[in-house]
């Protein structure tokens, strides 16, 4: 069996040390964060080469296995800005395999955490939950309260993504209690932000803003620029939901400025997309298209297929606002092609629903219904109950437009039941649709039209 050479080991040890140093510098925040990113950019090719060398020998050499763990975890904060998610997953799997081989439970826990976050980012939330649950189990076993708090918070985010807001809030509240008990200030800020996001989805935007502003203050206090950027963006989303578009644009613009200073291309792309969505809501669709185009160019340069697919979806939505449904359909179809490559099932389902809506606007109702039914099937498969309710509602509306009132009523009621179960504010929208359906049917009956 081939053995890793001393020169390869020295090379790998040197660059894993460089990676860890950059990560530590990044965590200091402020100007140190910019310095750390510049340092990583200079070393990145050698870091990747060194990781591959260690990975090739992880099963036959304990030193190589230990290095795989260090590469997977030593740059966990800074690599999120530069490394593609698919590459990160590969590093984390190698780190987990090495941790299991060496009996290193703490590192195995951290690798499960990283894998959970990465899979959730790709929309594979059920797999993400499995990894976060493994991390939580190890934290319980080893009496690691900080690790337990992190796992609880991550599970809260995952369940929120699936539309299970009751469980999400339960996990976030437990995480906040632990964060404060052990004085884990960075974790407290993250949990406050998570609570704000969940309450925003549930419609309590006043409480959401209070939580998100507390979270922003923690990020500023710690000099954590990336967290500051994320929390400005979260506040922007809430203000957009409130219809306060000028405030939303102000927050997204501040977030964008930080992302550009950090050289955080992933953050810059997301900020531009958010700005595009906000400008579209103000009626400035041309500006929205410009933002989405700029975001798309960044994702194509960086090769981030997951982000690129989101850009195509947002472009489709912008063209739909202009009632340019042929262009919208082309964008949605490009998005769906990409998400099938990245295996982001949640985004695929969302875009199939949007594509169905666009075809319906062109009068192709049967094709629209088939696409929405496909979206519904995926939502059920991945366990996204909010997504199921949304697509049932969309199917109901399409059936209303095609005159299938009885079917529409059944679909609206099924949608309403799910929205009530998960505590969604969309309950009011569906009830209003049912009332309108009843009013229209009553008018038709009284007029002899039924």
C-alpha positions as CSV (number, residue, x, y, z in Angstrom):
1,X,0.0,0.0,0.0
2,X,1.5,3.4,-0.9
3,X,2.5,5.7,1.9
4,X,2.3,9.4,2.2
5,X,5.7,10.9,1.9
6,X,7.3,13.2,4.5
7,X,7.4,16.1,2.0
8,X,3.6,15.7,1.4
9,X,3.0,15.6,5.2
10,X,5.1,18.8,5.7
11,X,3.3,20.5,2.8
12,X,-0.1,19.5,4.2
13,X,0.8,20.5,7.8
14,X,2.1,23.9,6.6
15,X,-1.1,24.8,4.7
16,X,-3.5,23.5,7.3
17,X,-1.8,25.8,9.7
18,X,-2.1,28.6,7.3
19,X,-5.8,27.9,6.9
20,X,-6.4,27.8,10.7
21,X,-4.4,31.0,11.2
22,X,-6.6,32.8,8.5
23,X,-9.7,31.5,10.2
24,X,-8.6,32.7,13.6
25,X,-7.8,36.1,12.1
26,X,-11.2,36.3,10.4
27,X,-13.0,35.7,13.7
28,X,-11.4,38.9,15.1
29,X,-13.6,40.9,12.7
30,X,-13.0,44.4,11.4
31,X,-9.8,45.0,9.3
32,X,-8.5,41.6,10.5
33,X,-11.3,39.9,8.5
34,X,-10.2,41.6,5.3
35,X,-6.5,40.6,6.0
36,X,-7.5,37.0,6.6
37,X,-9.4,36.8,3.3
38,X,-6.5,38.2,1.4
39,X,-4.2,35.6,3.0
40,X,-6.6,32.8,2.2
41,X,-6.8,33.9,-1.5
42,X,-3.0,33.7,-1.8
43,X,-2.8,30.2,-0.3
44,X,-6.1,28.7,-1.5
45,X,-4.7,26.6,-4.4
46,X,-2.1,25.1,-2.1
47,X,-4.6,24.5,0.7
48,X,-6.8,22.5,-1.8
49,X,-3.8,20.5,-3.0
50,X,-2.7,19.7,0.6
51,X,-6.2,18.6,1.5
52,X,-6.3,16.2,-1.4
53,X,-3.0,14.7,-0.5
54,X,-4.1,14.0,3.1
55,X,-7.4,12.7,1.9
56,X,-5.7,10.1,-0.4
57,X,-4.1,8.5,2.6
58,X,-6.6,8.9,5.4
59,X,-7.3,5.1,5.6
60,X,-3.7,4.1,5.8
61,X,-2.0,6.9,7.8
62,X,-3.2,8.3,11.1
63,X,-1.4,11.6,10.5
64,X,-3.1,12.0,7.2
65,X,-6.5,11.3,8.9
66,X,-5.8,13.9,11.5
67,X,-5.0,16.4,8.8
68,X,-8.3,15.6,7.1
69,X,-10.1,16.6,10.3
70,X,-8.1,19.8,10.5
71,X,-8.8,20.8,6.9
72,X,-12.5,20.1,7.4
73,X,-12.9,22.1,10.6
74,X,-9.9,24.4,10.8
75,X,-11.4,26.9,8.3
76,X,-15.0,26.4,9.1
77,X,-15.8,30.2,9.4
78,X,-13.7,31.6,6.6
79,X,-14.2,28.9,4.0
80,X,-17.9,29.6,3.8
81,X,-17.1,32.7,1.9
82,X,-14.9,31.1,-0.7
83,X,-15.5,27.3,-0.9
84,X,-18.3,25.8,-3.1
85,X,-20.8,23.8,-1.0
86,X,-20.2,20.6,-2.9
87,X,-16.5,20.8,-2.2
88,X,-17.1,21.6,1.5
89,X,-19.3,18.5,1.7
90,X,-16.5,16.3,0.4
91,X,-14.0,17.8,2.9
92,X,-16.5,17.2,5.7
93,X,-17.1,13.6,4.7
94,X,-13.4,13.0,4.7
95,X,-13.1,14.7,8.1
96,X,-16.0,12.6,9.5
97,X,-14.5,9.3,8.2
98,X,-11.2,10.3,9.8
99,X,-12.8,11.2,13.1
100,X,-14.6,7.9,13.3
101,X,-11.4,6.1,12.4
102,X,-9.5,7.9,15.2
103,X,-12.4,7.8,17.7
104,X,-12.5,11.6,17.9
105,X,-16.1,12.2,19.0
106,X,-15.8,16.0,19.3
107,X,-14.6,16.3,15.7
108,X,-17.2,13.9,14.5
109,X,-19.8,16.1,16.1
110,X,-18.4,19.2,14.4
111,X,-18.3,17.4,11.0
112,X,-22.0,16.4,11.4
113,X,-22.8,20.0,12.1
114,X,-21.0,21.2,9.0
115,X,-22.7,18.5,6.9
116,X,-26.1,19.4,8.3
117,X,-25.6,23.1,7.3
118,X,-24.3,22.2,3.9
119,X,-27.1,19.8,3.0
120,X,-29.7,22.3,4.2
121,X,-28.1,25.0,2.0
122,X,-28.7,22.7,-0.9
123,X,-32.3,22.1,0.0
124,X,-31.7,18.5,1.2
125,X,-33.2,19.4,4.6
126,X,-34.1,15.8,5.8
127,X,-30.5,14.8,5.4
128,X,-29.4,18.0,7.1
129,X,-31.7,17.1,10.1
130,X,-30.1,13.7,10.3
131,X,-26.6,15.2,10.7
132,X,-27.8,17.8,13.2
133,X,-29.5,15.1,15.2
134,X,-26.3,13.1,15.3
135,X,-24.4,16.2,16.4
136,X,-26.9,16.8,19.2
137,X,-26.7,13.2,20.3
138,X,-22.9,13.4,20.6
139,X,-23.1,16.7,22.5
140,X,-25.5,15.1,25.0
141,X,-23.2,12.2,25.4
142,X,-20.1,14.3,26.0
143,X,-21.8,17.0,28.1
144,X,-20.9,19.6,25.5
145,X,-23.4,22.4,26.2
146,X,-22.1,24.7,23.5
147,X,-22.3,21.9,21.0
148,X,-25.8,21.2,22.2
149,X,-26.9,24.8,21.8
150,X,-25.4,24.9,18.2
151,X,-27.2,21.7,17.2
152,X,-30.5,22.9,18.7
153,X,-30.3,26.1,16.8
154,X,-29.5,24.3,13.5
155,X,-32.4,21.9,14.0
156,X,-34.6,25.0,14.5
157,X,-33.5,26.4,11.2
158,X,-34.0,23.1,9.4
159,X,-37.6,22.6,10.8
160,X,-38.4,26.1,9.8
161,X,-37.3,25.3,6.3
162,X,-39.8,22.5,6.3
163,X,-42.6,24.8,7.6
164,X,-42.8,23.2,11.0
165,X,-42.7,26.5,13.0
166,X,-43.8,25.1,16.3
167,X,-40.8,22.7,16.4
168,X,-38.5,25.5,15.1
169,X,-39.4,27.9,17.9
170,X,-39.1,25.1,20.5
171,X,-35.5,24.4,19.3
172,X,-34.5,28.0,19.1
173,X,-35.8,28.8,22.6
174,X,-33.9,25.9,24.1
175,X,-30.8,27.1,22.2
176,X,-31.1,30.6,23.6
177,X,-31.4,29.3,27.1
178,X,-28.2,27.3,26.8
179,X,-26.4,30.2,25.0
180,X,-27.1,32.5,27.9
181,X,-26.4,29.9,30.5
182,X,-22.9,29.3,29.3
183,X,-22.2,32.9,28.1
184,X,-21.8,32.0,24.4
185,X,-22.3,35.4,23.0
186,X,-21.8,34.5,19.3
187,X,-24.3,31.7,19.6
188,X,-26.8,34.0,21.4
189,X,-26.6,36.5,18.5
190,X,-27.2,33.7,16.0
191,X,-30.2,32.3,18.0
192,X,-31.7,35.8,18.3
193,X,-31.5,36.1,14.6
194,X,-33.1,32.7,14.1
195,X,-36.0,33.6,16.4
196,X,-36.5,36.8,14.5
197,X,-36.7,35.0,11.2
198,X,-39.2,32.4,12.5
199,X,-41.5,35.1,14.0
200,X,-41.3,37.0,10.8
201,X,-42.6,34.0,8.9
202,X,-45.4,33.6,11.4
203,X,-46.4,37.2,10.9
204,X,-45.3,38.8,14.2
205,X,-43.0,41.2,12.5
206,X,-42.7,43.7,15.4
207,X,-41.3,40.9,17.6
208,X,-39.2,39.7,14.7
209,X,-37.6,43.1,14.2
210,X,-36.8,43.3,18.0
211,X,-35.0,40.0,17.9
212,X,-33.1,40.8,14.7
213,X,-32.0,44.2,16.0
214,X,-30.7,42.5,19.2
215,X,-28.8,40.0,16.9
216,X,-27.4,42.8,14.8
217,X,-26.1,44.6,18.0
218,X,-24.3,41.4,19.0
219,X,-22.6,41.1,15.6
220,X,-21.5,44.8,15.7
221,X,-20.3,44.4,19.3
222,X,-18.2,41.3,18.3
223,X,-16.9,42.8,15.1
224,X,-18.4,39.9,13.2
225,X,-18.8,41.5,9.8
226,X,-20.3,38.5,8.0
227,X,-22.9,38.1,10.7
228,X,-23.6,41.9,10.6
229,X,-24.2,41.6,6.8
230,X,-26.5,38.6,7.3
231,X,-28.6,40.3,10.0
232,X,-28.9,43.5,8.0
233,X,-30.2,41.4,5.2
234,X,-32.7,39.6,7.5
235,X,-34.0,42.9,8.6
236,X,-34.3,44.0,5.0
237,X,-36.5,40.9,4.3
238,X,-38.8,41.8,7.2
239,X,-39.2,45.4,6.1
240,X,-40.0,44.2,2.6
241,X,-42.7,41.9,4.0
242,X,-44.1,45.0,5.8
243,X,-44.2,46.9,2.6
244,X,-41.5,49.4,3.8
245,X,-39.4,49.0,0.7
246,X,-37.2,52.1,1.2
247,X,-36.1,50.6,4.6
248,X,-35.6,47.2,3.0
249,X,-33.4,48.7,0.2
250,X,-31.4,50.6,2.8
251,X,-30.6,47.5,4.8
252,X,-29.8,45.4,1.7
253,X,-27.5,48.1,0.4
254,X,-25.6,48.2,3.7
255,X,-25.3,44.4,3.7
256,X,-24.0,44.6,0.1
257,X,-21.3,47.1,1.1
258,X,-20.0,44.8,3.8
259,X,-20.1,41.8,1.5
260,X,-18.1,43.6,-1.1
261,X,-15.5,44.8,1.4
262,X,-15.1,41.2,2.6
263,X,-14.9,39.9,-0.9
264,X,-17.8,37.6,0.0
265,X,-19.1,36.9,-3.5
266,X,-21.8,34.5,-2.2
267,X,-23.0,37.3,0.1
268,X,-22.8,39.9,-2.6
269,X,-24.8,37.8,-5.0
270,X,-27.5,37.2,-2.3
271,X,-27.6,40.9,-1.5
272,X,-28.1,41.9,-5.1
273,X,-30.9,39.3,-5.5
274,X,-32.6,40.8,-2.4
275,X,-32.2,44.3,-3.8
276,X,-33.7,43.0,-7.0
277,X,-36.8,41.6,-5.2
278,X,-37.2,44.9,-3.3
279,X,-36.9,47.1,-6.4
280,X,-39.5,44.8,-8.2
281,X,-41.9,45.5,-5.3
282,X,-41.6,49.2,-5.8
283,X,-42.4,48.8,-9.5
284,X,-38.8,49.5,-10.6
285,X,-38.6,46.2,-12.5
286,X,-35.8,47.5,-14.8
287,X,-33.6,48.1,-11.7
288,X,-34.7,44.7,-10.4
289,X,-33.5,43.0,-13.6
290,X,-30.2,44.9,-13.4
291,X,-29.6,43.6,-9.9
292,X,-30.6,40.0,-10.8
293,X,-28.3,40.2,-13.9
294,X,-25.4,41.4,-11.8
295,X,-26.0,38.6,-9.3
296,X,-26.2,36.0,-12.1
297,X,-22.8,37.2,-13.5
298,X,-21.2,36.7,-10.1
299,X,-22.5,33.2,-9.7
300,X,-21.4,32.2,-13.2
301,X,-17.9,33.5,-12.5
302,X,-17.7,31.6,-9.1
303,X,-19.3,28.5,-10.4
304,X,-21.9,28.4,-7.6
305,X,-24.7,26.5,-9.4
306,X,-27.0,26.6,-6.4
307,X,-26.9,30.4,-6.3
308,X,-27.0,30.7,-10.1
309,X,-30.2,28.7,-10.2
310,X,-31.8,31.0,-7.6
311,X,-30.9,34.0,-9.8
312,X,-32.6,32.5,-12.8
313,X,-35.7,31.9,-10.7
314,X,-35.7,35.6,-9.6
315,X,-35.2,36.8,-13.1
316,X,-38.2,34.7,-14.1
317,X,-40.3,36.3,-11.4
318,X,-39.2,39.8,-12.6
319,X,-40.2,39.0,-16.2
320,X,-43.5,37.6,-15.0
321,X,-44.2,41.0,-13.3
322,X,-43.7,42.6,-16.7
323,X,-46.1,39.9,-18.1
324,X,-43.3,38.7,-20.4
325,X,-44.3,35.1,-19.7
326,X,-42.2,33.6,-22.5
327,X,-39.1,35.1,-21.0
328,X,-40.2,34.1,-17.5
329,X,-40.7,30.5,-18.7
330,X,-37.2,30.4,-20.2
331,X,-35.7,31.6,-17.0
332,X,-37.7,29.1,-14.8
333,X,-36.7,26.3,-17.1
334,X,-33.1,27.2,-16.9
335,X,-33.4,27.3,-13.1
336,X,-35.0,23.9,-13.0
337,X,-32.3,22.4,-15.2
338,X,-29.6,23.7,-12.8
339,X,-31.3,22.6,-9.6
340,X,-31.6,19.1,-11.0
341,X,-27.8,19.1,-11.3
342,X,-27.4,20.4,-7.7
343,X,-30.2,18.2,-6.4
344,X,-31.9,21.1,-4.6
345,X,-35.3,19.5,-4.5
346,X,-37.0,22.3,-2.6
347,X,-35.9,25.0,-5.1
348,X,-36.9,22.6,-8.0
349,X,-40.4,22.3,-6.5
350,X,-40.8,26.0,-6.0
351,X,-39.8,26.7,-9.6
352,X,-42.0,24.0,-11.0
353,X,-44.9,25.8,-9.3
354,X,-43.8,29.2,-10.7
355,X,-43.5,27.6,-14.2
356,X,-47.0,26.2,-13.9
357,X,-48.3,29.6,-13.0
358,X,-46.6,31.2,-16.0
359,X,-48.1,28.6,-18.4
360,X,-51.5,29.2,-16.9
361,X,-51.1,33.0,-17.6
362,X,-50.6,32.0,-21.3
363,X,-53.9,30.1,-21.2
364,X,-52.2,26.7,-21.0
365,X,-54.1,25.6,-17.9
366,X,-53.7,21.8,-18.2
367,X,-49.9,22.2,-18.6
368,X,-49.9,24.6,-15.6
369,X,-51.9,22.1,-13.5
370,X,-49.5,19.2,-14.4
371,X,-46.4,21.3,-13.4
372,X,-48.0,22.4,-10.0
373,X,-49.0,18.8,-9.3
374,X,-45.3,17.8,-10.0
375,X,-44.2,20.5,-7.5
376,X,-46.7,19.2,-5.0
377,X,-45.4,15.7,-5.3
378,X,-41.8,16.9,-4.6
379,X,-42.9,19.0,-1.6
380,X,-44.6,15.9,-0.1
381,X,-41.6,13.8,-0.8
382,X,-39.2,16.1,1.0
383,X,-41.6,16.8,3.8
384,X,-42.0,20.5,3.2
385,X,-45.5,21.0,4.7
386,X,-45.6,24.7,4.0
387,X,-44.7,24.0,0.4
388,X,-47.4,21.4,0.2
389,X,-50.0,23.9,1.5
390,X,-48.8,26.6,-1.0
391,X,-49.0,24.2,-4.0
392,X,-52.5,22.9,-2.9
393,X,-53.6,26.6,-2.8
394,X,-52.1,27.2,-6.3
395,X,-53.9,24.1,-7.6
396,X,-57.1,25.3,-6.1
397,X,-56.7,28.7,-7.9
398,X,-56.0,27.0,-11.2
399,X,-59.1,24.9,-10.8
400,X,-61.2,28.0,-10.1
401,X,-59.9,29.5,-13.3
402,X,-60.9,26.3,-15.3
403,X,-64.3,26.2,-13.6
404,X,-63.7,23.1,-11.4
405,X,-65.2,24.7,-8.3
406,X,-65.9,21.5,-6.4
407,X,-62.3,20.4,-6.8
408,X,-61.0,23.9,-6.0
409,X,-63.0,23.9,-2.7
410,X,-61.5,20.5,-1.6
411,X,-57.9,21.8,-2.4
412,X,-58.5,25.1,-0.6
413,X,-59.7,23.2,2.5
414,X,-56.7,20.8,2.5
415,X,-54.4,23.8,2.1
416,X,-56.1,25.6,5.0
417,X,-55.8,22.6,7.3
418,X,-52.1,22.4,6.8
419,X,-51.6,26.1,7.2
420,X,-53.5,25.9,10.5
421,X,-51.4,23.0,11.7
422,X,-48.1,24.8,11.2
423,X,-49.4,28.1,12.5
424,X,-48.9,30.0,9.2
425,X,-50.3,33.5,8.7
426,X,-51.5,32.3,5.2
427,X,-54.6,30.9,6.9
428,X,-56.3,34.3,6.4
429,X,-55.5,34.3,2.7
430,X,-57.0,30.8,2.1
431,X,-60.1,31.6,4.2
432,X,-60.6,34.8,2.1
433,X,-60.3,32.7,-1.1
434,X,-62.9,30.2,0.3
435,X,-65.3,33.1,1.2
436,X,-64.9,34.5,-2.3
437,X,-65.6,31.1,-3.8
438,X,-68.8,30.8,-1.7
439,X,-69.9,34.3,-2.7
440,X,-69.4,33.6,-6.4
441,X,-71.2,30.2,-6.1
442,X,-74.1,31.8,-4.3
443,X,-74.4,34.5,-7.0
444,X,-74.3,31.9,-9.7
445,X,-77.0,29.8,-8.0
446,X,-79.3,32.9,-7.4
447,X,-78.8,33.9,-11.1
448,X,-79.5,30.4,-12.4
449,X,-76.0,30.1,-13.8
450,X,-74.9,27.0,-11.8
